[in-house]
Amino acid sequence: MSDPPKRRPAKLGDVVASVLQHAGLTDRVAQAAVIPEWPMLVGAQIAGVTEPLLLQQDGTLVVMVKTHAWMQELTLLEPELLRSLNRDPARPPVRKLRWMLHR
């Protein structure tokens, strides 16, 4: 009895991409990339007083804010921030920002 032919190991990145695509999560992972990119997308000043926590399934990004005054300011800036977060047309858009006061 002969052994079956040996296959080369698949690259880990290829395996993960295949699993994500098969599970229908590719768009969600792409959309969630705004979290590590937050400082670059919103600027140092806003990044210094905020921390993105999670991206909800409906496209809402939950962000912690250090002070109530900043929360008010960021609420007014939300349309501009969403434009910045959604610059990449290949990525599913963040639909809303939800501000939470850091306690």
C-alpha positions, 0 to 999 in steps of 0.5 A, a space after each residue: 500500500 502506498 502513501 498518498 502524495 504529500 501536499 505542501 503546507 498552505 500559508 497561514 494567511 491564505 487559510 485564514 482568508 479562506 475561513 473568513 470568506 467561507 464564514 461570510 466575515 471578510 467584510 466585517 474584518 475589513 470594516 473593523 480595520 478602522 479600529 487600529 487605523 483610528 489615530 491615523 484617520 481622526 488625527 492625534 488630538 482626537 485620538 488622544 482623548 478617545 479609544 475605539 472599542 468595538 464595531 457593532 454588527 450594524 456598522 456602529 463604532 463604539 468609542 470611549 471619550 475622556 471627558 463630557 466636553 469632548 463627547 459634545 464636541 465629537 458629536 458635532 464632528 460626527 459627519 466629518 469623522 464618518 467621512 474620514 473613517 469611510 475614505 476607503 470605498 473598498 471597505 464597508 462603511 462605518 454607519 454611526 459613531 456611539 460615544 461613551 464617557 470613560 469612567 
